[in-house]
Amino acid sequence: MSERVPPYVQAAKELALEGEAAAGTAPVTTGIPGRERADQIRIVLTYIVLFSVTVLFAIPFLWSISTSFRTIADTSAGFSLLPRHWTTVGYHDVLHRYNFASFAMNSAIIAGTVTATNLFLASLGGYAFARLKFPGREVLFMLVLGTLMIPDQLRLVPIYEMLVNWLPKWVGYLGWHNADFVNRQGLILIQIVSATSLFLMRQYFLTIPRDLEEAAKLDGAGYFKTYWRVMLPLAGPALAAVGILTFQGTWNQLFWPAVLLQTSSQYTIQIGLAVFRGEYLTLWPQLMAASVLAIVPILLIFIVFQRYFVAGVASAGVKG
């Protein structure tokens, strides 16, 4: 006599058999292969566009490097990406016949000093605008930002008048007579802190939680100690961004050095590049070699601090 199988067991066996049968057949998918092909085509087109833009921007830079290894006759023989006759005479002349080392030292001194003052003063001012409450804070900050809309060419006359007449008269009262600021010292003084650096530091400090300041206040720390011991160590990405932007801008600057630097012993790299351009002849290999060497410090700094630079710029755009 056969044992009676309960109905729910029989139903489970039938469902299992149907599942096994269905497992052997491929599922019907409509539209998915088409979408996958469309995604692949879109990705390929995106990479083609990006590669084309990269080549478009890279060709002038690659041509500059190529020209630095040419002869003067080769530079006038028509456009070609690779030199017909490779030579390092351009680099040899730049490093031995011209004052490139002196130009580079002057640029390093000015850019390094301006960067250091911007890091300290901009971080100090940014902390004050972000955390301290005083009358007219917002109005004063708006005035600082308003200076970004004034071009250097418009400020030329008042700044030059200040460096030539006003400032020597003021320091004369302190016993410093016959002071001259139309030189490297004046160039550093007018760039001692920038509104851009102040804005970046202020925005970054706004993203730091206030709990850290309150904990420092409970421990008896004052405003400056809180800034120096608590806030400044946390502002590494913003400091890196300010440092890179300030050093790059000062290193590549031409307008103010051309106005204020009167002697060749204080010329920066950007003014020194004009040495290779004459009225009737331009030394293209030497000019391109000097340009490539001038780019190297900026490139190295950006490569080393790129991670902090991106994080600092991104964080400065977020208000906490």
C-alpha positions as CSV (number, residue, x, y, z in Angstrom):
1,M,0.0,0.0,0.0
2,S,1.6,3.3,-1.1
3,E,2.1,6.1,1.3
4,R,-0.1,9.1,0.6
5,V,1.9,12.2,-0.2
6,P,0.6,15.5,1.3
7,P,-0.6,18.0,-1.2
8,Y,1.9,20.7,-0.1
9,V,4.8,18.3,-0.6
10,Q,3.6,17.5,-4.1
11,A,3.3,21.2,-4.9
12,A,6.9,21.8,-3.6
13,K,8.2,19.0,-5.9
14,E,6.4,20.4,-8.9
15,L,7.8,23.9,-8.3
16,A,11.3,22.4,-7.9
17,L,11.0,20.5,-11.2
18,E,9.8,23.7,-12.9
19,G,12.8,25.6,-11.5
20,E,15.2,23.0,-12.7
21,A,13.6,23.1,-16.2
22,A,13.8,26.8,-16.2
23,A,17.5,26.8,-15.2
24,G,18.4,25.1,-18.4
25,T,17.0,27.9,-20.6
26,A,18.5,31.3,-21.0
27,P,16.4,34.2,-19.7
28,V,14.8,36.4,-22.2
29,T,16.3,39.9,-22.0
30,T,15.1,42.6,-24.3
31,G,16.9,45.9,-24.7
32,I,19.9,45.3,-22.4
33,P,22.4,44.4,-25.1
34,G,21.5,47.5,-26.9
35,R,22.0,49.7,-23.9
36,E,25.3,48.1,-23.2
37,R,26.5,48.8,-26.7
38,A,25.3,52.4,-26.4
39,D,27.2,52.8,-23.1
40,Q,30.4,51.4,-24.8
41,I,30.0,53.7,-27.7
42,R,29.5,56.7,-25.4
43,I,32.6,55.8,-23.4
44,V,34.7,55.4,-26.5
45,L,33.5,58.8,-27.8
46,T,34.2,60.4,-24.5
47,Y,37.7,59.1,-24.5
48,I,38.2,60.3,-28.1
49,V,37.1,63.8,-27.2
50,L,39.2,63.9,-24.1
51,F,42.3,62.6,-25.9
52,S,41.8,65.2,-28.7
53,V,41.5,68.1,-26.2
54,T,44.6,66.8,-24.4
55,V,46.6,66.7,-27.6
56,L,45.4,70.1,-28.6
57,F,46.7,71.6,-25.3
58,A,49.8,69.5,-25.2
59,I,51.1,70.3,-28.7
60,P,52.3,73.9,-27.8
61,F,54.1,72.6,-24.7
62,L,55.7,69.7,-26.6
63,W,56.7,72.1,-29.4
64,S,58.4,74.3,-26.8
65,I,60.4,71.4,-25.5
66,S,61.3,70.3,-29.0
67,T,62.4,73.8,-29.9
68,S,64.7,74.0,-26.9
69,F,66.7,71.1,-28.5
70,R,67.0,72.7,-32.0
71,T,69.5,75.0,-33.7
72,I,68.5,78.5,-34.7
73,A,68.5,77.5,-38.4
74,D,66.2,74.5,-37.6
75,T,63.7,76.8,-35.9
76,S,63.2,78.8,-39.2
77,A,62.9,75.7,-41.4
78,G,59.2,75.3,-40.8
79,F,57.0,73.6,-38.3
80,S,58.0,70.1,-37.2
81,L,57.3,68.4,-33.8
82,L,60.7,66.8,-33.6
83,P,64.0,68.6,-34.2
84,R,65.9,67.7,-37.4
85,H,69.2,68.2,-35.6
86,W,69.2,67.5,-31.8
87,T,71.4,69.8,-29.7
88,T,71.6,71.1,-26.1
89,V,73.2,74.4,-27.0
90,G,70.1,76.2,-25.9
91,Y,70.4,74.9,-22.3
92,H,74.1,75.4,-22.3
93,D,73.8,79.0,-23.2
94,V,71.0,79.6,-20.7
95,L,72.9,78.1,-17.8
96,H,76.4,79.5,-18.7
97,R,76.2,82.6,-20.9
98,Y,73.2,84.4,-19.4
99,N,72.2,85.2,-15.8
100,F,69.6,82.6,-15.6
101,A,70.7,81.4,-12.2
102,S,70.5,85.0,-10.8
103,F,67.0,85.4,-12.3
104,A,65.9,82.1,-10.8
105,M,67.3,83.1,-7.4
106,N,65.5,86.4,-7.4
107,S,62.2,84.7,-8.4
108,A,62.7,82.1,-5.7
109,I,63.3,84.8,-3.0
110,I,60.4,86.9,-4.0
111,A,58.0,84.0,-4.6
112,G,59.1,82.2,-1.4
113,T,58.7,85.3,0.8
114,V,55.3,86.2,-0.6
115,T,54.1,82.7,-0.2
116,A,55.3,82.6,3.5
117,T,53.6,85.9,4.3
118,N,50.4,84.9,2.6
119,L,50.2,81.6,4.4
120,F,50.6,83.2,7.8
121,L,48.6,86.4,7.3
122,A,45.8,84.9,5.2
123,S,45.3,82.0,7.7
124,L,45.3,84.5,10.6
125,G,42.9,86.8,8.8
126,G,40.8,83.9,7.6
127,Y,40.4,82.6,11.1
128,A,39.4,86.0,12.4
129,F,36.7,86.4,9.6
130,A,35.4,82.8,10.1
131,R,35.3,82.6,13.9
132,L,35.7,86.0,15.7
133,K,32.6,88.2,16.0
134,F,33.3,91.9,15.8
135,P,31.4,95.0,14.5
136,G,31.5,95.3,10.7
137,R,33.0,91.9,10.0
138,E,30.8,91.1,7.0
139,V,31.1,94.6,5.5
140,L,34.9,94.4,5.9
141,F,35.1,91.0,4.3
142,M,32.9,92.2,1.4
143,L,35.4,95.1,0.9
144,V,38.3,92.7,0.9
145,L,36.5,90.6,-1.8
146,G,35.8,93.8,-3.7
147,T,39.5,94.3,-4.3
148,L,39.4,91.2,-6.5
149,M,37.5,93.2,-9.1
150,I,40.2,95.9,-9.4
151,P,42.9,95.0,-12.0
152,D,46.6,95.7,-11.3
153,Q,46.8,98.1,-14.1
154,L,44.1,100.3,-12.5
155,R,46.1,100.2,-9.2
156,L,49.4,101.1,-10.8
157,V,49.4,104.8,-10.2
158,P,48.3,104.9,-6.5
159,I,50.6,101.9,-5.5
160,Y,53.6,103.5,-7.3
161,E,52.8,106.8,-5.6
162,M,52.6,105.1,-2.3
163,L,55.9,103.3,-2.7
164,V,57.7,106.4,-4.0
165,N,56.4,109.2,-1.7
166,W,54.1,108.1,1.1
167,L,55.9,105.0,2.5
168,P,59.4,106.6,2.6
169,K,57.9,109.6,4.4
170,W,56.2,107.4,7.0
171,V,59.3,105.3,7.7
172,G,61.3,108.5,7.8
173,Y,59.5,109.4,11.0
174,L,60.8,106.1,12.5
175,G,64.4,107.0,11.7
176,W,64.7,105.2,8.4
177,H,65.7,108.0,6.0
178,N,66.1,107.9,2.3
179,A,64.2,104.6,2.1
180,D,63.7,103.2,-1.4
181,F,60.8,100.8,-2.1
182,V,60.9,100.7,-5.9
183,N,62.8,97.5,-5.8
184,R,62.4,93.9,-4.6
185,Q,61.3,95.0,-1.1
186,G,58.4,97.0,-2.6
187,L,57.4,94.1,-4.8
188,I,57.2,91.8,-1.8
189,L,55.4,94.5,0.3
190,I,52.5,95.0,-2.1
191,Q,51.9,91.3,-2.3
192,I,52.3,90.5,1.4
193,V,48.7,89.1,1.5
194,S,46.0,88.6,-1.2
195,A,42.3,88.7,-1.0
196,T,42.1,85.3,-2.8
197,S,44.3,83.6,-0.1
198,L,42.2,85.2,2.6
199,F,38.9,84.0,1.0
200,L,40.2,80.4,0.7
201,M,41.4,80.2,4.3
202,R,38.2,81.8,5.6
203,Q,36.0,79.3,3.7
204,Y,38.0,76.4,4.9
205,F,37.9,77.4,8.5
206,L,34.1,77.6,8.3
207,T,34.1,73.8,7.6
208,I,35.9,72.9,10.8
209,P,33.5,72.0,13.7
210,R,33.2,74.4,16.5
211,D,33.4,71.7,19.1
212,L,37.2,71.7,18.8
213,E,37.3,75.4,19.6
214,E,35.0,75.0,22.6
215,A,37.2,72.2,23.9
216,A,40.2,74.4,23.6
217,K,38.4,77.2,25.4
218,L,37.5,74.9,28.2
219,D,41.3,74.1,28.5
220,G,42.0,77.8,28.9
221,A,43.3,78.5,25.4
222,G,43.0,82.0,24.0
223,Y,42.1,83.0,20.4
224,F,45.7,82.9,19.1
225,K,46.6,79.7,20.9
226,T,43.4,78.1,19.5
227,Y,44.3,79.3,16.0
228,W,47.9,78.1,16.3
229,R,47.5,74.8,18.1
230,V,44.0,73.6,17.0
231,M,42.8,75.3,13.8
232,L,46.0,75.7,11.8
233,P,47.1,72.0,12.0
234,L,43.7,71.1,10.6
235,A,44.0,73.5,7.7
236,G,46.7,71.6,5.8
237,P,44.8,71.2,2.5
238,A,43.8,74.9,2.4
239,L,47.4,75.9,3.2
240,A,48.7,73.7,0.4
241,A,46.2,75.3,-2.0
242,V,47.1,78.8,-0.9
243,G,50.8,78.0,-1.1
244,I,50.7,76.5,-4.6
245,L,48.5,79.3,-6.0
246,T,50.5,82.1,-4.4
247,F,53.9,80.6,-5.4
248,Q,52.8,80.0,-9.0
249,G,51.2,83.4,-9.4
250,T,54.3,85.2,-8.0
251,W,56.7,83.1,-9.9
252,N,55.0,83.7,-13.2
253,Q,54.2,87.4,-12.6
254,L,55.5,89.9,-15.1
255,F,53.6,93.2,-14.6
256,W,54.8,94.3,-11.2
257,P,58.4,93.1,-11.6
258,A,58.6,95.0,-14.9
259,V,57.4,98.2,-13.1
260,L,59.3,98.0,-9.8
261,L,62.6,96.2,-10.6
262,Q,64.9,98.8,-12.0
263,T,68.2,97.0,-12.0
264,S,69.2,93.8,-13.9
265,S,70.6,92.3,-10.7
266,Q,67.1,92.0,-9.3
267,Y,65.3,90.8,-12.5
268,T,63.1,87.8,-12.2
269,I,62.8,84.9,-14.6
270,Q,59.9,86.4,-16.5
271,I,61.8,89.6,-17.1
272,G,64.9,87.6,-17.9
273,L,63.1,85.8,-20.7
274,A,63.0,89.1,-22.6
275,V,66.8,88.9,-22.9
276,F,66.5,86.3,-25.6
277,R,64.3,88.5,-27.8
278,G,66.1,91.2,-29.7
279,E,64.9,93.8,-32.3
280,Y,66.0,91.8,-35.3
281,L,66.6,88.3,-33.9
282,T,64.9,86.0,-31.4
283,L,67.0,83.2,-29.9
284,W,64.2,80.6,-30.0
285,P,66.2,77.6,-28.7
286,Q,67.5,79.6,-25.7
287,L,64.1,81.2,-25.1
288,M,62.3,77.8,-25.1
289,A,65.0,76.2,-22.9
290,A,64.7,79.0,-20.3
291,S,60.9,78.7,-20.4
292,V,61.1,74.9,-19.8
293,L,63.5,75.4,-16.9
294,A,61.1,78.1,-15.5
295,I,58.3,75.6,-15.5
296,V,60.1,72.9,-13.6
297,P,59.8,74.3,-10.1
298,I,56.0,74.9,-10.5
299,L,55.6,71.4,-11.9
300,L,57.5,69.7,-9.1
301,I,55.5,71.7,-6.4
302,F,52.2,70.8,-8.0
303,I,53.1,67.1,-8.3
304,V,54.2,66.9,-4.6
305,F,51.2,68.8,-3.2
306,Q,48.5,67.9,-5.8
307,R,46.5,65.8,-3.4
308,Y,46.4,68.5,-0.8
309,F,45.7,71.2,-3.4
310,V,42.6,69.5,-4.8
311,A,41.3,68.8,-1.3
312,G,41.9,72.4,-0.2
313,V,40.1,74.0,-3.2
314,A,37.2,71.5,-2.9
315,S,36.8,72.2,0.8
316,A,37.0,75.9,0.5
317,G,33.9,75.9,-1.7
318,V,31.8,74.3,1.1
319,K,30.5,76.5,3.9
320,G,30.1,74.6,7.2
